């Protein structure tokens, strides 16, 4: 991808600042560096690459399935989750899809909040596919143990989590570990082609950007009889900001990531508005909003107008990104991310080609890098895109103009450093079963 620190001095400067701040964020960082490189990396060209999945939900199961499609020498040998039911479903699905590549004995199926450590220990390649609040800790542990990683987006739910991920990523580079991230559009040819054309000057200097994800939403879950509060929130994790980051972080990150890719950088400030129009049952809908509008500003003054909305039946639906320049305009992902065009002085048009499934394509370079022992790390741009989404949420929740540096250095930690069944959840319902919801003008941004 073209979004690299080497190609952009501004990003390189920010990266140094990030890593300086992040270095202290990962507990046991000295231990990370002390472990010898030769103990870890899978030997290039060896026949079997042992894999473990940490987080056995639908997206994790899908990612493992797609990865196993790439090379018959990859074997799933370990699994970890907090739910026996979810693990069984994942195992049975993957065993049916890849009977010769799934060999996970009962002894290698680990349950509990610390189960990830045991599963990671058995693998060469780890799939970090838990809800994103857990990603920084699971990723840092995989790096500590010297494992290659595929990590789903987004990478965190708060700024301390982003800093933890960036620090662990630096250790991964030192240990020659390969890391892929589930922002799959970077691996789709149509996206690569239009972004390259934009970077080559097809639309001239970019003057404004806009992006949209307006569509449906997953339903909130009813509480089960006798279910404890923490159990319920973890099962209904999407609707709790401390685990999901809200849907601007969970879903809209895809659009924001493309805009950062186009700009080869990240915004420097944001302001916006949002709220809950249809998510009016806190008992089902937890805390998260159902619409956001964020105005981001990049370092050169270019504005990005960002909209995302979920669950409002009868409204206009669209998923797309757009850039306007001095020589024309680019539309990325028209018709729900399938059509691409440039208008103006350098017209061009394309569409996603048959078989251009980014979820599948993103696994080929990761496996190739592991087997051929080539550098591969997608964390930094993904971390910046994650932080861009968090910045937008901070601005909307608070109703304030929020600067990037203040947001990135924020000490506001939504996700506890350790989760256990005997802990009190970070948020709790009131006597009527309603959860605390952000109120612009009152909610603290940082």
N, C-alpha and C positions, 0 to 999 in steps of 0.2 A: 504494500500500500504506500501511497505517497505521503501520508500523514506521519512524518518522522521528525524527530528532533534534529537530525543531521541536516534536513532540508529547510529548517526554519529557525533562525537564531532566537526568535521570541520564545518558541517552545523550548529550545535548549536552555535558555535562561530560566524559564519557569521550572523546567525539569530539575535543574540544580537546586532551586529553592525548595521544590517539593521533597526531594530526597533528603535534603538537609533537615527539613522539618520531620520527615517520616522516619528517619533513622532511629529515633528514640521510641517509636510507637510500637514496635514489635517486641513483646516480651521474649527474652532469651535470644536477642539478636546476636550476641557474642557467640552463643552456642551454635547458631546457624553458620556463622563464618568458620568456626573451628572444625567442623566436620569435613573430612577430606573429600575432594571431588571424586577421586577414583573409586570411592565406595559406592557411588550412586548410579550415574547415568547408564542406561541400557546400552549394552555393547552394540555398536553399529553393525548391522547385517546379521545379528544372531536370529535364530529361527522364531523364538517365542517372546512376545512382549506381554507381560502379565498386567492386567488392568483391574482396577477396583472402582466401584461406584459409591460415592458418598452422597446420599440423597436420592431415593428410588422412586420419585414421582414421575409424572408423564414426560416432562422435558428431559429428565435425566435418563430415563429408559430410552427415549428417542435418540438422544445423543450417543449412547452406547451402541445402539443398533446401527446408527449411521457410521460410527467409527469402525465397528466390526466388519462393515461392508468393504472397507478399504483394503485390508490385508488379512489373509487367512491365518497368519502367524500371531495375531493378537487374540489373547484368551482372557475372558473375564473370570477372575479367580476369587474375588472378595466383594462383599456388599455391606453397606452400613446404612442404618436408618433408625428412627425412633418408633416406627410402626411396623409390626410384624405383617399386617395385612398388606400394606403398601409394598413391602419387600417381596412378599410371596407373589403378588401380581406382577411386579417387575421381573422377578426371576422366571416365572412361567412364560411371560411374553418373550423375553430374550432367548430362553431355551428353545422355544418354538421357532423363532426366527433364525437362530444360529446354533443348532444342536451340537455341532462339533467345536464351537468356540466358547461355550458357556459351561464352566466346570467349577461350580461354587458349592462346596460341601456345606453341610449344616454347621460345621465347626468354623467355617469362614463367613458365616452370615451373622453380623454383629448388630446388636440392638442397644440403643441408649445414646445419651448425649456425648459420651466419650468413645463411642464405637468407631468413629472415623479414624482414630489413631491406630486401632488394631487393623482395620481394613487397609489403610495406607501402607502399613508396614509390610504387607504381603505383595505389593504391586510395584511395577515399574512406571505405570501411567495411572494417574488418578483423575476421575471425573468428579469435580466439585459442582454438584447440581442440587444442592440444598436451597431453601429460600435464602435470598441474598443477604439478609442480616448476618447469616453464619459464614458467608464466603470469606471474609478476611481471616478468620481464625482457622478455617479448614485449609485455605490456601497456604497460610503461613506454616501450618504443621506439615503439609505435603512438601514444602520447600525445605523445612528443617530436616525431614527424613530423606531428602535428596531424590524426589520423584518428579517426573514430568507431569504436567497438569493440563487438562482441558477444563476451563472454568466458564460456567454460564454467566451471561450478563444479567443484571448489572452487578458490579463488583462489590458494592457496599450500600448501606442506607444512610450513612452519615460521614462527615469529614474525617473523624478519627479512623473510621474503617477504610476510607480511601488512602489515608496515609499509611496505614498498616499494609495494605495491598502493595503500594508502591515500594515500601521498604523490603517486603518479601520478594518482590520482583527483582530488585537489585541483587539480592542474595541468589536468586535463581540464575541470573546471568553469571555470577561468579562461579557457580557450581555446574555451569554448562547444561542447565535444565531447559527443556523446551516447554513453552506455555502458549496454548491457544485459548481464545476467548470467543464466546458465542455471539458475536456481532456479525452475523453471517453475510450481510450484504456486501461486505468488503471482498467476498469471494465470488460474487456474481459478476459475470463478464459484462453485462449491460451497465451495471453501476461503475465498474472499473473503467469502462470506455468513456462514459459521459464525464466522469470526474477528471479523467486524463485530459479530455478535450477542454474542460473548463480551466484546468491548470495550465494548459498550453495556450490559453488566451482566446478561446472561441467566442466568449461573450464579453471580452474585455475586462476592465476592472469591475469587480462586484460592488454594487451599490446597495443592494438589499436582499434579504433572504426571508423565506416563509416556509413553514412546515406544519403538517397536520396529521393527527391520528384521531379521527372521530369515528367511533364505531360501537360495537357491542361490548359487553362485559360478562365476566363469570359471575354466577349467582352467589350471594352470601349464603353461608351454611347455617342451618338450624342447630341449636345446641342439643346434644344427645342426652337422654335421661341419666342423671347422676354424674355428668361430665364436669370435671374440675375446670376452673377458670383458665389456667395455663394450657391445659390440654385443648380446650376449645379454641383459644387464640392461635395455638400452633396449627391446629387443623384448619382453621379459617384464616390462615396467615396473610392472605392477600389483602385483607381488610384492616390490617393493623400496621401502622406506619413504622413501628419499631422493628418489624420483620420484613416488610415489603418496600418501605420507603415511599409509599403511595404510588398510584399508577403512572404518574409523570416519570418516576424513576424506573418502575418495572417495565413499562411498555413504550412510553414516548421516547425513551433513550434511543431507540432505533432511529427516529427522525433526527434528533439532536446530534447523534453520532455522525450521520451523513452530512449535516450542516458544518460540523467541525472539520470533517474530512475535506469538504469543499473549500473551507476557509484556511485549512492547514493550521489550525489553532483553536483556541477556546474563547468564549466571551470574557469580558473583564467586569461586567456588572449586569444586574437584572432587576426588573420590577414587573409587577403583574397583578392579576386578580383571579379569583376562582371561588369555588364553594361546592355545596351539596344541594342540587336541585331535586333529584329523584332518590338519592340515597338517604331517605328520611326515616329508616328503621335502624337505629343504632344497634339493636339486638342482632340484626343480620349484617349490617353494613359497617360495623366497627367505627373507624375514625376517618377513613379516607374520603377525599373529595370526589366529585364526578365530573368536574370541568376545571381547566386551567387555561389562562391566557398569559403568556410571558413575553415581554419585550426584552430581548438580550441585546447587548452592545459589545462589539468586538473592538480590539485595540485601535483599529483604523477608523472607528466611528460607524462602521457598517452595522445596521440593525437587523436582527432576526426576530420575526414575529411568529411566535410558536403557539399553536392551539392543540389541545387534546381534550376529548370528551368521551364519556362512556355511559351506556345504558339509558340514554334518553330516546325512547322509542318515537319514531316518526320524524326524526331529524336527519339532516343531510349527513351522509357518511363519506369519508374520504381518508386515504392514507397516501401522502405524497410529500415531496420536497421541491422547492423552487428557488432559483437564483436569478436575479436581474443584474445585468451589467451594462457597460457603456457601449457594447457592440451587439447586444442581443439578450436573450433570456434562455434559461435552461429549466426544463421540467423533468424532475427525476421521479420515476415511479408513478406516473399517471395510471388511472384505472386500477387502483389498489396495488401499486408497486409492480406493474407489468409493462408499462410503456414509457419510453424515454425520448425526449426531443430537445433540439436546440433551434431556436428561431432567431432571425436577424441576419447579420452579415455572413455567418457561417452555418447555414441550416444543416441539420442532421436528424435522423430519426432511427430508433431501434426498439426492440422489445425483448423481454426475457425469452431466451431460447428454450426449446424442449430439453428437459433434464437439467435446467439451470437452477437447481435447488441448493440454495446457499447453506442450508442446514447439513446437506450431504457434502458439498464441496469444501467446507471449512476444515474437514478432517484430513483431506489428502495432504496438504502441506505440513500439517503437524506430524503425521506419521512419517512422511518422507524426511522431515528434519530429524526425527528421533533415529530412524534407521540409517540415515546417511551422516548423522552427527554434524548437522549444520545449525548455525544460530537461528533461533526462532523464539520470539517473545512479543505477544500482542497486547501486553498489559497496559503500557503507558497511554496510548490513545484511548483505550477502553476506560481507563481510570479517569481521564480528562472528560470523557463523555458522561460517565457516571456522575462526576462532580458537577458537570453542567446541569444535569437534571436535578441534583440536590440543591444547587444554587437557585434554580427556578422554584422549587418547592419552598425553600426558605423565604424567597421574596414574596410568594403568594400567601403563604401561611401568616406571615408577619404584616403584610401590606407595606413593606418598606423597600426602598432602593438598597440593594445589597451588593457590595463589592466582592469580586472574586477572591481577593487575598484574605478578606475578613471571613468569607465563607470557608475557604480551604483551611484556614488556621483555627476554625471554630473548635471549641472544646465540648460543644453540645453532642453528647453521645446517646443515641437512641437505643442502640443494641447493647445489652449487658456484655461484659467481657466473658462471662461464664453463665451458662443456662443449665439449670438442674430441675428435676421434678419437684423438689421441695422449696423452690424459690417463689417469691411473690412476683407476678408479672409486672412489667414496667407501667402498665396502665390497667385500671380496674373500672368496672361499671359502677354507676351510682345506685341508689336504692331502687330506681325504676328500670335498671338494666341498661342505661345509656352511657356510652363511653365519651371521654373528653374529645372534643373536636376543635381544631384550630380556629381562632377568631382573629381575622386581620385587624391590626391596630392594637391588639392585646397580646397575641402570642409572641413570645420572644424569638427573634430570628436566629440568633447565634448562641 
